[in-house]
Amino acid sequence: MGFKDVKRQVLACLKSGNVLHEQRADIDIKNLLATGQISVDDIIGIIAQTRGNEYENSKHHVIGELDVHIVKTSFQGKYWYIKWYFVEPNSVFISAHL
């Protein structure tokens, strides 16, 4: 799956509310979306403007068959790091932070 397809799928998940969050110890620092410190609309705006050269993917550190999608981009003067994977029909966010 190329970045255009990944981007289209994650934006569709965000717009439809199919969003989950991976549990982690430092969620209050690493996942501002999960804690409500940033809105879904903000994440949509950030990902929507992201270009292919700001994207990478890797395998999940525990569940090796899952592709993890990573965006590192600047938005409104701030540098964002957003990481998620898909478990149909949801996108599961691991990180969304500055």
Phi and psi restraints in degrees (value plus and minus 20) as a CYANA .aco file:
   2 GLY   PHI    -102.7   -62.7
   2 GLY   PSI     151.6   191.6
   3 PHE   PHI     -80.6   -40.6
   3 PHE   PSI     -58.9   -18.9
   4 LYS   PHI     -79.4   -39.4
   4 LYS   PSI     -61.5   -21.5
   5 ASP   PHI     -88.8   -48.8
   5 ASP   PSI     -62.1   -22.1
   6 VAL   PHI     -81.2   -41.2
   6 VAL   PSI     -66.1   -26.1
   7 LYS   PHI     -81.8   -41.8
   7 LYS   PSI     -66.9   -26.9
   8 ARG   PHI     -79.5   -39.5
   8 ARG   PSI     -63.4   -23.4
   9 GLN   PHI     -87.6   -47.6
   9 GLN   PSI     -64.6   -24.6
  10 VAL   PHI     -88.0   -48.0
  10 VAL   PSI     -58.4   -18.4
  11 LEU   PHI     -84.6   -44.6
  11 LEU   PSI     -59.0   -19.0
  12 ALA   PHI     -83.3   -43.3
  12 ALA   PSI     -62.4   -22.4
  13 CYS   PHI     -81.7   -41.7
  13 CYS   PSI     -66.2   -26.2
  14 LEU   PHI     -82.2   -42.2
  14 LEU   PSI     -64.4   -24.4
  15 LYS   PHI     -88.1   -48.1
  15 LYS   PSI     -50.0   -10.0
  16 SER   PHI    -112.8   -72.8
  16 SER   PSI     -24.8    15.2
  17 GLY   PHI      64.6   104.6
  17 GLY   PSI      -9.4    30.6
  18 ASN   PHI    -105.9   -65.9
  18 ASN   PSI      51.0    91.0
  19 VAL   PHI    -150.6  -110.6
  19 VAL   PSI     108.6   148.6
  20 LEU   PHI    -144.8  -104.8
  20 LEU   PSI     150.6   190.6
  21 HIS   PHI    -152.7  -112.7
  21 HIS   PSI     112.2   152.2
  22 GLU   PHI     -92.1   -52.1
  22 GLU   PSI     114.0   154.0
  23 GLN   PHI     -93.0   -53.0
  23 GLN   PSI     117.7   157.7
  24 ARG   PHI    -173.8  -133.8
  24 ARG   PSI     138.5   178.5
  25 ALA   PHI     -85.8   -45.8
  25 ALA   PSI     -58.4   -18.4
  26 ASP   PHI    -125.7   -85.7
  26 ASP   PSI      19.4    59.4
  27 ILE   PHI     -80.1   -40.1
  27 ILE   PSI     -50.6   -10.6
  28 ASP   PHI     -89.3   -49.3
  28 ASP   PSI     -39.1     0.9
  29 ILE   PHI    -124.1   -84.1
  29 ILE   PSI     -58.7   -18.7
  30 LYS   PHI    -113.7   -73.7
  30 LYS   PSI     -36.9     3.1
  31 ASN   PHI    -154.5  -114.5
  31 ASN   PSI      62.4   102.4
  32 LEU   PHI     -87.8   -47.8
  32 LEU   PSI     -41.8    -1.8
  33 LEU   PHI     -89.8   -49.8
  33 LEU   PSI     -63.3   -23.3
  34 ALA   PHI     -84.7   -44.7
  34 ALA   PSI     -52.9   -12.9
  35 THR   PHI    -111.5   -71.5
  35 THR   PSI     -21.5    18.5
  36 GLY   PHI      60.2   100.2
  36 GLY   PSI      -9.7    30.3
  37 GLN   PHI     -98.4   -58.4
  37 GLN   PSI     -33.8     6.2
  38 ILE   PHI    -159.7  -119.7
  38 ILE   PSI     124.7   164.7
  39 SER   PHI    -109.7   -69.7
  39 SER   PSI     143.4   183.4
  40 VAL   PHI     -79.4   -39.4
  40 VAL   PSI     -61.4   -21.4
  41 ASP   PHI     -80.4   -40.4
  41 ASP   PSI     -57.8   -17.8
  42 ASP   PHI     -84.5   -44.5
  42 ASP   PSI     -64.5   -24.5
  43 ILE   PHI     -83.0   -43.0
  43 ILE   PSI     -60.7   -20.7
  44 ILE   PHI     -78.3   -38.3
  44 ILE   PSI     -66.4   -26.4
  45 GLY   PHI     -81.2   -41.2
  45 GLY   PSI     -61.1   -21.1
  46 ILE   PHI     -85.5   -45.5
  46 ILE   PSI     -70.8   -30.8
  47 ILE   PHI     -88.3   -48.3
  47 ILE   PSI     -57.0   -17.0
  48 ALA   PHI     -80.0   -40.0
  48 ALA   PSI     -53.6   -13.6
  49 GLN   PHI    -112.2   -72.2
  49 GLN   PSI     -22.3    17.7
  50 THR   PHI     -90.9   -50.9
  50 THR   PSI     120.3   160.3
  51 ARG   PHI    -122.9   -82.9
  51 ARG   PSI     143.6   183.6
  52 GLY   PHI     -78.7   -38.7
  52 GLY   PSI     -51.2   -11.2
  53 ASN   PHI     -96.8   -56.8
  53 ASN   PSI     -23.3    16.7
  54 GLU   PHI    -124.8   -84.8
  54 GLU   PSI      -8.3    31.7
  55 TYR   PHI    -140.4  -100.4
  55 TYR   PSI     125.8   165.8
  56 GLU   PHI    -170.5  -130.5
  56 GLU   PSI     146.2   186.2
  57 ASN   PHI    -159.7  -119.7
  57 ASN   PSI     140.1   180.1
  58 SER   PHI    -175.3  -135.3
  58 SER   PSI     155.8   195.8
  59 LYS   PHI    -104.3   -64.3
  59 LYS   PSI     129.0   169.0
  60 HIS   PHI     -81.7   -41.7
  60 HIS   PSI     122.3   162.3
  61 HIS   PHI     -89.4   -49.4
  61 HIS   PSI     -39.7     0.3
  62 VAL   PHI    -134.4   -94.4
  62 VAL   PSI     -64.9   -24.9
  63 ILE   PHI    -123.6   -83.6
  63 ILE   PSI      67.8   107.8
  64 GLY   PHI     -79.4   -39.4
  64 GLY   PSI     -41.3    -1.3
  65 GLU   PHI    -103.3   -63.3
  65 GLU   PSI     -26.1    13.9
  66 LEU   PHI    -110.8   -70.8
  66 LEU   PSI     111.0   151.0
  67 ASP   PHI    -105.0   -65.0
  67 ASP   PSI     108.6   148.6
  68 VAL   PHI    -122.5   -82.5
  68 VAL   PSI     111.8   151.8
  69 HIS   PHI    -125.9   -85.9
  69 HIS   PSI     114.2   154.2
  70 ILE   PHI    -149.4  -109.4
  70 ILE   PSI     110.3   150.3
  71 VAL   PHI    -139.0   -99.0
  71 VAL   PSI     109.6   149.6
  72 LYS   PHI    -144.5  -104.5
  72 LYS   PSI      87.8   127.8
  73 THR   PHI    -169.3  -129.3
  73 THR   PSI     139.0   179.0
  74 SER   PHI    -118.0   -78.0
  74 SER   PSI     115.4   155.4
  75 PHE   PHI    -165.1  -125.1
  75 PHE   PSI     102.1   142.1
  76 GLN   PHI      31.0    71.0
  76 GLN   PSI      24.3    64.3
  77 GLY   PHI      59.0    99.0
  77 GLY   PSI     -13.2    26.8
  78 LYS   PHI    -142.5  -102.5
  78 LYS   PSI     124.5   164.5
  79 TYR   PHI    -113.5   -73.5
  79 TYR   PSI     100.4   140.4
  80 TRP   PHI    -128.2   -88.2
  80 TRP   PSI     125.7   165.7
  81 TYR   PHI    -145.3  -105.3
  81 TYR   PSI      95.7   135.7
  82 ILE   PHI    -148.6  -108.6
  82 ILE   PSI     110.5   150.5
  83 LYS   PHI    -155.6  -115.6
  83 LYS   PSI     111.7   151.7
  84 TRP   PHI    -174.5  -134.5
  84 TRP   PSI     149.9   189.9
  85 TYR   PHI    -162.4  -122.4
  85 TYR   PSI     149.7   189.7
  86 PHE   PHI    -128.3   -88.3
  86 PHE   PSI     113.7   153.7
  87 VAL   PHI    -151.8  -111.8
  87 VAL   PSI      81.5   121.5
  88 GLU   PHI     -67.4   -27.4
  88 GLU   PSI     112.8   152.8
  89 PRO   PHI    -116.5   -76.5
  89 PRO   PSI      -2.4    37.6
  90 ASN   PHI    -124.8   -84.8
  90 ASN   PSI     138.8   178.8
  91 SER   PHI    -124.9   -84.9
  91 SER   PSI     113.2   153.2
  92 VAL   PHI    -130.1   -90.1
  92 VAL   PSI      94.0   134.0
  93 PHE   PHI    -108.3   -68.3
  93 PHE   PSI     109.5   149.5
  94 ILE   PHI    -114.9   -74.9
  94 ILE   PSI     -64.0   -24.0
  95 SER   PHI    -161.9  -121.9
  95 SER   PSI     126.4   166.4
  96 ALA   PHI    -177.7  -137.7
  96 ALA   PSI      74.6   114.6
  97 HIS   PHI    -172.5  -132.5
  97 HIS   PSI     147.5   187.5
